[in-house]
């Protein structure tokens, strides 16, 4: 897939991959969502914004791994090649991953071994929203929204006629490099942006054996036996990653309007770790399954500021996507081919000046044609169409405020079998906030969501080797309904800042996979079922300016998050992240910034009958940044210094593959 010219351009420009704790910007304007422009501090629910520097300092493989460790965020961690974010214990179809405000249109929600095409390496900003601000994206955003903004289409004239930036970095844990470069130029009313990113890594180094001690003991107890001398140790076999993306955008600007178009060509080739060969009984050398993915995405976006009437701004956007990936059982042998082609269009109008009310209203249309052909075609071809309309209003006195909205959707799914389904969903939210003095902000929000079942949940019927399950959908599923209540508080005075949220999701007809006890094609059969469930959790962050000592300014940070998910009738839901906490200390002196982070994750003993418990772990990391010039930074990072065996419970592979062991990263970031 990789072209020689592409590699030559990027070889000198590989960016930093620094999976360290970085505080999100607390007071930046949030682009994602609806209603008037507000900073993250003014939103009722917890909101996280990472700018270019914040992204660069957290880069760690795919989107999920890069965001893992932020408040309430975990990762599916399906090997180095595929990771999707999990928010507050909810993932896949309940977390909307967007690119520039429109859906990614890929196969990542259908299976955890499918990489999400939202690329943190090429992003200039990532926003994570929860609560009422996600209303405009429908019931599929009940967990939250992750919007990857690439900046290819600009809405305002840049401050300089020409600018560029580049990253270069190397990681020892996988003998890997990342590379990215971006250039922007303007002439008259035209602004052009070109972006290049690539990543290349070998097998991931790990402490000890790939399979967990719990899994080996369970296999021995089941009489399957296990020869540790033949088990791979020290690295994760077939965990290579090779990705690239080339994109360009052109925007026509005026004082009151903009119109732009962008195209993005991306590809990824990565090994499926813990993959198919083990199940099929093939010899290890013959079964090296891997995925080869390509996507072409075209975006058009335009907007206009209006000087007359209550409507002051109109913005429209269209994205058309051609996605395909092939799953190779071994080189030259395609097992399954997945395609997902479609478009998403959205138009939104902002208004103000109506008795203190400000808000937005709009419509959105989506069409997706998802097909799987081959040995692992566990879902039959389905076309999904949806049409939605939304309204969101805010009222703010400066001391207290209200917000609320409603969204109506019609979703039609046409399956090749003729078992078509249609759903009418209603989503609504209401919230209130108050400033108590100059230091305290408190908020309370209530939301009702309805989510239509997906094509996989309705029509699956086949072997899913990546998860070692035979999946059976249910064409009779009803819409999943959730009621969420969230309280938040933020306090900042002097050197101390506190930010906390508590929440509860109460779902009716929650959709999940449940084992039947049957065996089909040598795999346990899991059927899609519905039941009521409750998710309860909290997130707390604290930052403290510690003052000056030894010629440096010192800061401390503490964060903790916890979520408990269970069925209302009794029993636990699978892959729920355990409680975790992070303690960080940083110092800054002149051009030098250094810090250390201690992260703890509890054990997870609340598991389903078909899961194994997961042990707790503690990791220690350190980072150092030195400003070579005003425009260049040298960055060094050490991860997992104690070489801990880390197995995130949210990963379907947690007993087959741990995360990487001790590793170091050296990188340089330059702006021109």
C-alpha positions in Angstrom: 0.0 0.0 0.0 2.7 2.5 0.9 4.2 4.3 -2.0 7.9 5.0 -2.1 7.4 8.7 -2.7 5.0 8.8 0.3 7.6 7.2 2.6 10.4 9.4 1.3 8.4 12.6 2.1 7.5 11.4 5.6 10.8 9.8 6.6 12.1 13.1 7.9 8.9 14.3 9.5 7.8 11.6 12.0 5.7 13.1 14.9 5.7 12.5 18.6 3.7 9.6 20.1 3.5 10.6 23.8 0.9 8.7 25.7 1.3 10.7 28.8 -1.2 12.6 31.0 -1.9 16.0 29.5 -4.5 18.4 31.0 -7.1 19.3 28.4 -7.7 23.0 27.8 -10.3 24.1 30.4 -11.6 27.3 28.8 -11.5 26.9 25.0 -14.5 27.4 22.8 -16.2 24.0 22.0 -16.9 23.6 18.3 -18.8 20.3 18.5 -22.4 20.4 19.6 -25.3 22.8 19.1 -26.3 26.2 20.4 -24.2 29.4 20.8 -20.4 29.3 21.1 -19.5 28.3 24.7 -16.3 27.4 26.4 -15.9 23.9 28.0 -16.2 25.5 31.4 -19.7 26.8 30.5 -21.1 23.4 29.5 -23.1 21.4 32.1 -21.6 18.0 31.3 -18.0 17.1 31.3 -16.2 18.2 28.1 -12.7 17.5 27.0 -10.8 19.5 24.4 -7.3 18.6 23.1 -5.5 21.1 20.9 -2.6 20.2 18.6 0.0 20.2 21.4 -2.2 18.1 23.7 -2.8 15.6 20.9 0.9 15.4 20.1 1.7 14.7 23.8 -0.8 11.9 24.0 -0.3 10.1 20.6 -0.4 6.4 21.1 -1.5 4.4 18.1 -5.1 4.6 17.2 -7.8 7.0 18.4 -9.0 4.9 21.4 -5.4 4.4 22.7 -4.6 8.1 22.3 -7.7 9.2 24.3 -7.5 6.4 26.9 -6.9 7.8 30.4 -8.9 11.0 29.9 -11.8 11.4 32.3 -14.2 8.5 31.8 -12.5 7.3 28.6 -11.2 3.8 28.0 -10.2 1.9 24.9 -11.1 -1.3 23.1 -7.3 -1.9 22.7 -7.7 -4.6 20.1 -3.9 -4.7 19.5 -1.8 -1.8 18.2 -3.8 -1.6 14.9 -7.4 -1.1 16.2 -8.6 0.9 19.1 -12.0 2.7 19.5 -12.9 4.9 22.5 -15.2 3.8 25.2 -16.9 6.5 27.3 -18.4 5.8 30.7 -18.5 2.1 29.9 -20.4 2.6 26.6 -18.7 2.0 23.3 -19.2 0.9 19.6 -22.6 2.1 18.4 -23.2 4.2 21.5 -20.2 6.5 21.0 -20.4 8.6 17.9 -17.0 9.1 16.3 -17.0 12.1 13.9 -14.6 13.8 11.5 -15.3 17.5 11.3 -18.8 17.0 12.8 -19.9 14.2 10.4 -19.8 10.4 10.9 -16.6 8.5 10.0 -18.6 5.9 7.9 -16.4 2.9 8.4 -16.7 -0.6 9.9 -15.2 0.2 13.4 -18.5 -0.1 15.3 -19.3 -3.5 13.7 -16.2 -5.3 15.2 -13.4 -4.3 17.6 -10.7 -5.6 15.2 -11.8 -2.9 12.7 -9.8 0.3 13.0 -11.6 3.6 13.3 -10.7 5.9 10.5 -10.7 9.1 12.6 -6.9 9.8 12.7 -5.5 11.6 15.8 -2.1 11.9 14.0 -3.5 14.2 11.4 -5.9 16.1 13.7 -5.5 19.7 14.8 -8.1 19.3 17.5 -10.2 16.6 19.3 -13.3 17.3 21.3 -15.1 14.8 23.6 -18.6 15.7 24.6 -21.1 14.1 27.0 -24.5 15.1 28.2 -27.0 17.6 26.5 -24.5 18.9 24.0 -24.6 15.5 22.2 -28.4 15.9 21.5 -27.8 17.0 17.9 -26.2 13.6 17.0 -29.2 11.5 18.1 -29.5 8.4 20.3 -26.4 6.9 18.9 -24.4 9.3 21.0 -25.8 8.2 24.4 -22.3 7.5 25.6 -20.8 10.6 24.0 -19.3 12.2 20.9 -15.7 12.2 19.8 -15.1 14.7 17.0 -11.7 14.6 15.2 -11.2 18.0 13.5 -8.5 18.0 10.8 -8.7 21.7 9.8 -8.6 21.1 6.1 -11.5 23.5 5.5 -11.0 26.8 7.3 -13.7 29.2 8.4 -11.6 32.3 9.2 -8.7 33.9 7.4 -5.3 32.7 8.9 -3.1 35.1 10.8 -0.2 34.4 8.4 -0.1 33.8 4.6 2.0 30.7 5.0 2.7 28.3 7.9 3.7 24.7 8.5 4.5 22.2 11.2 6.2 18.8 11.4 6.7 16.0 13.9 9.3 13.3 14.1 9.5 10.5 16.6 10.6 7.0 17.4 9.3 4.4 19.9 11.3 1.6 21.4 8.4 -0.6 22.5 7.5 -1.5 18.9 10.5 -0.2 16.9 8.0 2.3 15.5 7.9 5.7 14.0 5.2 8.2 13.4 5.3 11.0 10.9 3.1 14.0 10.1 3.4 17.3 8.3 0.9 20.1 7.6 1.3 23.2 5.5 -1.2 26.1 5.0 -1.0 28.8 2.5 -3.3 31.7 1.4 -3.5 34.1 -1.4 -6.3 36.6 -1.7 -9.5 34.9 -0.7 -8.2 31.3 -1.1 -6.7 29.2 1.6 -5.1 25.8 1.0 -4.1 23.1 3.4 -2.1 19.9 2.7 -1.6 17.3 5.4 0.5 14.1 5.5 0.6 11.4 8.2 2.0 8.0 8.5 2.8 5.4 11.1 4.9 2.2 10.9 5.6 -0.2 13.8 6.8 -3.8 14.3 5.7 -6.3 16.9 4.9 -4.9 20.3 7.2 -5.8 23.1 5.6 -7.1 26.3 6.6 -8.4 29.7 6.3 -12.2 29.8 3.8 -14.3 28.0 1.0 -13.0 25.7 -1.7 -15.1 27.3 -2.7 -14.3 30.9 -2.1 -16.6 33.8 -5.9 -16.8 34.4 -6.5 -17.9 30.8 -3.8 -20.6 30.9 -5.1 -21.9 34.2 -8.7 -22.0 32.8 -7.5 -23.9 29.7 -5.6 -26.4 31.9 -8.7 -26.8 34.1 -10.8 -27.5 31.0 -8.3 -30.2 30.0 -7.0 -28.3 26.9 -3.5 -28.2 28.2 -0.9 -25.6 27.6 2.8 -25.7 26.9 4.4 -22.5 28.2 7.7 -23.3 26.4 5.9 -23.0 23.1 3.9 -19.9 24.0 5.2 -16.6 22.6 7.0 -14.5 25.2 8.4 -11.0 25.1 6.4 -9.7 22.1 3.0 -9.8 20.5 3.3 -11.8 17.3 1.6 -10.3 14.2 1.1 -6.9 15.8 2.7 -4.8 13.0 1.0 -1.6 11.9 1.5 0.4 8.7 -0.8 3.3 8.1 -0.8 6.4 5.9 -3.0 9.4 5.0 -2.7 12.2 2.5 -5.3 15.0 2.5 -5.8 18.4 1.0 -8.4 21.2 1.4 -9.2 24.4 -0.4 -11.4 27.2 1.0 -12.8 30.3 -0.5 -13.3 33.0 2.1 -15.0 36.4 2.3 -15.7 38.6 5.3 -19.1 37.0 5.9 -18.9 33.5 4.3 -16.8 30.5 3.5 -17.0 27.5 1.1 -14.5 24.7 1.1 -13.8 21.2 -0.1 -11.3 18.6 1.1 -10.3 15.1 0.1 -8.6 12.5 2.3 -7.0 9.3 1.1 -6.1 6.9 4.0 -5.0 3.4 4.3 -4.0 0.9 7.0 -2.4 -2.5 7.0 -2.2 -4.2 10.4 -2.0 -7.7 11.9 -5.0 -9.1 13.7 -3.5 -10.1 17.0 -4.9 -13.1 18.9 -6.5 -13.8 15.5 -8.1 -16.5 13.4 -5.4 -19.2 13.2 -5.7 -20.2 16.8 -9.3 -21.0 16.3 -8.9 -22.8 13.0 -6.1 -25.0 14.2 -3.7 -23.9 11.5 0.1 -24.0 12.0 1.4 -20.7 13.5 3.5 -19.9 10.4 0.5 -20.3 8.1 -2.0 -18.2 10.0 -0.9 -14.6 9.9 -4.3 -12.8 9.5 -4.1 -9.1 8.7 -6.4 -6.3 7.6 -5.8 -4.1 4.6 -8.0 -1.0 4.7 -8.5 1.9 2.3 -10.9 4.9 2.5 -11.5 7.9 0.3 -13.4 10.7 1.9 -14.7 13.9 0.3 -15.9 16.8 2.5 -17.7 20.0 1.4 -18.5 22.6 4.0 -19.8 26.2 3.7 -21.4 28.8 5.9 -22.6 32.4 5.9 -23.1 35.0 8.6 -26.3 37.0 8.3 -26.8 40.5 9.4 -30.6 40.7 9.4 -33.3 38.8 11.2 -33.0 36.4 14.1 -31.0 33.8 12.1 -27.4 35.0 12.3 -25.5 32.1 10.8 -26.1 29.1 8.5 -23.6 26.2 8.1 -24.0 23.2 5.8 -21.7 20.2 5.4 -21.6 17.1 3.2 -19.3 14.1 3.5 -19.2 11.2 0.9 -17.1 8.1 1.8 -15.9 5.0 -0.1 -14.6 2.5 2.5 -13.2 -1.0 2.0 -11.1 -3.4 3.9 -10.1 -7.0 3.3 -9.3 -9.5 6.0 -6.5 -11.8 4.8 -6.2 -15.2 6.5 -2.7 -15.4 5.2 -0.8 -13.5 2.5 -2.7 -13.6 -0.8 -5.8 -15.3 0.7 -8.7 -13.0 1.3 -11.1 -14.4 3.9 -13.7 -11.5 4.1 -14.1 -8.2 2.4 -16.1 -5.4 4.1 -17.4 -2.3 2.3 -19.2 0.7 3.7 -20.1 3.4 1.2 -22.4 6.4 1.9 -22.9 10.0 2.7 -23.9 12.2 5.5 -25.3 15.7 5.1 -26.2 18.3 7.7 -27.4 21.9 7.7 -27.7 24.0 10.8 -28.9 27.5 11.5 -28.0 29.6 14.6 -30.3 32.3 16.0 -30.2 34.8 18.7 -31.8 38.0 20.0 -35.2 36.4 20.8 -36.0 37.5 24.4 -32.6 36.2 25.5 -32.9 32.9 23.8 -30.0 31.6 21.6 -30.0 28.3 19.9 -29.8 26.2 16.7 -32.0 24.1 14.5 -31.2 21.9 11.6 -31.7 18.7 9.7 -29.4 15.8 9.0 -29.5 13.0 6.4 -27.4 9.8 6.3 -27.2 6.8 3.9 -24.9 3.8 4.4 -24.5 0.7 2.4 -22.7 -1.9 4.5 -21.7 -5.2 3.0 -19.5 -8.2 4.0 -18.6 -10.9 1.6 -16.5 -14.0 2.5 -15.9 -16.5 5.2 -16.6 -14.1 8.1 -19.6 -12.3 6.5 -21.5 -12.5 9.8 -23.9 -9.8 8.7 -25.8 -9.7 5.4 -25.8 -6.6 3.2 -27.9 -3.7 4.6 -28.7 -0.2 3.6 -29.4 2.2 6.4 -31.1 5.5 5.8 -31.9 8.1 8.4 -33.4 11.6 8.4 -33.4 13.8 11.5 -34.4 17.3 12.6 -33.3 19.0 15.8 -33.8 22.1 17.9 -31.7 23.3 20.8 -32.2 26.4 22.9 -30.3 28.2 25.7 -31.1 31.0 28.0 -28.4 32.6 30.2 -28.6 35.5 32.6 -24.9 35.4 33.4 -25.7 34.0 36.9 -27.9 31.1 36.0 -29.0 29.5 32.8 -31.3 26.9 31.1 -30.8 24.8 28.0 -32.8 22.1 26.3 -33.7 20.6 23.0 -35.3 17.8 21.0 -34.4 15.7 18.0 -36.7 13.5 15.9 -35.3 10.8 13.6 -36.7 8.3 11.1 -34.3 5.3 10.6 -34.9 2.7 7.8 -32.9 -0.5 7.5 -33.2 -2.5 4.3 -31.6 -5.9 4.5 -31.0 -8.2 1.5 -33.1 -10.9 3.1 -36.2 -8.6 3.0 -36.4 -8.4 6.8 -36.6 -4.6 6.7 -37.2 -2.5 9.8 -38.1 1.2 10.5 -37.8 3.2 13.7 -39.1 6.6 14.8 -36.9 7.9 17.7 -37.3 10.9 19.9 -34.3 12.4 21.9 -34.7 15.2 24.3 -32.6 17.0 27.0 -33.0 19.7 29.6 -30.4 21.3 31.9 -29.9 24.1 34.3 -26.7 25.7 35.7 -25.8 28.4 38.2 -22.7 30.4 39.1 -22.4 30.5 42.9 -20.1 33.5 43.6 -17.0 33.8 41.5 -15.6 30.4 42.2 -18.3 27.7 41.9 -20.3 26.5 38.9 -23.0 23.8 39.4 -25.2 22.1 36.8 -27.8 19.4 36.5 -29.0 17.8 33.2 -31.6 15.2 32.3 -31.6 13.5 28.9 -33.8 10.9 27.2 -32.3 9.0 24.3 -33.7 6.5 21.9 -31.4 4.4 19.7 -32.5 2.3 16.8 -30.7 -1.2 16.6 -27.9 -1.4 14.1 -27.6 -3.7 11.1 -25.3 -6.0 13.0 -27.6 -6.2 16.0 -30.6 -7.0 13.8 -29.2 -9.2 11.0 -26.0 -10.8 12.2 -25.8 -14.6 11.6 -22.4 -16.0 11.2 -18.9 -16.7 12.7 -17.1 -13.7 14.1 -13.5 -15.0 14.5 -12.0 -11.8 15.9 -14.1 -12.2 19.0 -14.3 -16.0 18.9 -18.1 -15.9 18.7 -20.9 -17.0 16.4 -23.1 -14.0 16.4 -26.9 -14.2 15.9 -28.9 -11.0 15.5 -32.6 -10.4 16.3 -34.7 -8.8 13.6 -37.4 -8.2 16.2 -35.4 -5.8 18.4 -37.1 -2.7 19.8 -35.5 0.7 20.1 -33.1 1.1 23.1 -34.3 3.9 25.4 -32.2 5.6 28.0 -32.8 8.2 30.7 -29.7 10.0 31.9 -29.2 12.3 34.9 -25.9 14.1 35.5 -24.8 16.6 38.1 -21.6 18.5 37.8 -19.6 21.1 39.8 -16.5 23.1 39.1 -14.7 25.1 41.7 -11.6 27.3 41.1 -10.0 29.6 43.7 -6.4 30.5 44.1 -4.1 27.6 43.3 -6.8 24.9 43.4 -9.2 23.7 40.7 -11.8 21.0 41.2 -14.0 19.4 38.5 -16.5 16.6 39.2 -19.5 14.8 37.6 -21.8 12.1 38.8 -24.2 10.4 36.4 -26.6 7.5 35.9 -27.8 5.9 32.7 -31.1 3.9 33.1 -31.7 1.9 29.9 -34.8 0.1 28.9 -34.3 -2.6 26.2 -30.5 -2.3 26.4 -29.1 -4.3 23.5 -26.2 -6.7 24.2 -24.8 -10.1 23.2 -25.6 -13.1 25.4 -24.3 -16.7 25.2 -26.9 -19.4 24.4 -24.7 -22.3 25.4 -24.8 -23.7 21.9 -21.8 -24.3 19.5 -21.9 -23.5 15.8 -18.9 -23.9 13.5 -16.8 -24.6 16.6 -17.6 -21.3 18.2 -19.9 -20.5 21.1 -23.2 -18.9 19.9 -24.0 -15.4 21.2 -27.4 -14.0 20.4 -28.5 -10.3 20.5 -31.0 -9.8 23.4 -32.5 -6.9 25.3 -32.9 -6.2 29.0 -33.1 -3.2 31.4 -29.7 -2.0 32.7 -28.2 0.8 34.9 -24.8 2.5 34.5 -23.7 4.6 37.5 -20.5 6.5 37.7 -18.4 9.5 38.7 -15.4 11.5 37.4 -13.3 13.8 39.6 -10.3 15.9 38.6 -8.2 18.2 40.8 -5.3 20.5 39.9 -3.1 22.4 42.3 -0.4 25.0 41.8 2.3 24.1 44.3 4.4 27.2 44.0 8.1 27.7 43.3 10.9 25.5 44.6 14.5 24.7 43.4 14.1 27.3 40.6 11.0 25.6 39.1 7.2 26.1 39.2 5.5 22.9 40.4 2.0 21.6 39.7 0.1 18.6 40.9 -2.9 16.7 39.4 -5.2 14.0 40.6 -8.0 12.3 38.7 -10.3 9.4 39.4 -13.2 7.8 37.5 -15.5 4.9 38.2 -18.4 3.3 36.5 -20.6 0.4 37.6 -22.9 -1.3 35.0 -25.4 -4.0 35.7 -28.6 -5.6 34.5 -31.7 -4.5 36.4 -32.6 -8.1 36.9 -29.2 -9.0 38.3 -25.9 -9.7 36.8 -23.1 -7.7 35.2 -22.4 -6.5 31.7 -19.2 -7.4 29.9 -16.0 -5.3 29.4 -16.8 -2.6 31.8 -13.7 -0.6 32.8 -12.7 -0.8 36.5 -12.2 2.2 38.7 -8.9 4.1 38.0 -6.9 7.0 39.4 -4.0 9.1 38.2 -1.6 11.1 40.2 0.7 13.5 38.4 3.5 16.0 39.3 5.0 18.5 36.9 7.8 21.1 37.1 8.6 23.9 34.7 11.9 26.0 34.7 12.6 28.2 31.7 12.7 26.1 28.5 12.4 22.8 30.4 9.2 21.0 31.5 9.3 17.6 33.2 6.8 15.4 35.0 5.8 12.0 36.2 2.5 10.2 36.3 1.4 7.3 38.5 -1.7 5.5 37.2 -3.7 2.8 39.1 -6.5 0.6 37.7 -8.5 -1.6 40.1 -9.1 -5.2 39.5 -12.4 -6.1 37.9 -14.2 -9.0 39.5 -17.7 -8.0 38.5 -17.8 -10.0 35.3 -20.2 -12.1 33.2 -20.2 -15.9 33.2 -18.1 -16.0 30.0 -15.5 -13.4 31.2 -12.4 -13.9 33.4 -11.7 -11.4 36.2 -8.9 -8.9 35.5 -6.1 -8.0 37.9 -5.3 -4.5 39.1 -2.1 -2.8 37.9 0.0 0.3 38.6 2.1 2.0 35.9 4.7 4.8 36.2 5.5 7.1 33.4 7.7 10.2 33.0 8.1 12.9 30.4 10.4 15.8 29.5 10.0 18.6 27.0 12.8 21.1 26.1 12.2 24.1 23.9 15.1 24.1 21.5 13.8 27.4 20.0 10.6 29.3 20.3 9.3 27.1 17.5 10.8 23.7 18.2 10.5 21.2 21.0 12.4 18.1 21.9 10.3 15.6 23.8 11.3 12.5 25.7 8.9 10.0 27.3 9.2 6.9 29.3 6.1 4.6 29.6 5.5 1.7 32.0 8.8 2.1 33.7 8.2 -0.9 36.0 7.4 -3.1 33.0 4.0 -4.0 34.4 1.7 -6.5 32.8 -1.3 -4.3 31.8 -4.5 -5.9 30.7 -7.4 -3.4 30.3 -10.7 -5.1 31.1 -12.4 -3.1 28.3 -10.4 -5.0 25.7 -11.8 -8.2 24.1 -8.2 -9.4 23.9 -7.3 -8.7 27.5 -6.4 -12.3 28.3 -4.7 -12.9 24.9 -2.6 -9.8 24.6 -1.4 -7.3 27.2 -0.4 -3.7 26.5 3.2 -2.8 25.7 5.9 -3.1 28.4 8.6 -0.6 29.2 9.2 1.7 26.4 10.7 5.1 25.5 9.9 7.7 22.9 12.0 10.5 21.5 10.4 13.1 19.3 10.8 16.6 17.9 8.0 19.1 17.1 8.7 22.1 14.9 6.6 24.9 13.6 7.5 27.2 10.7 
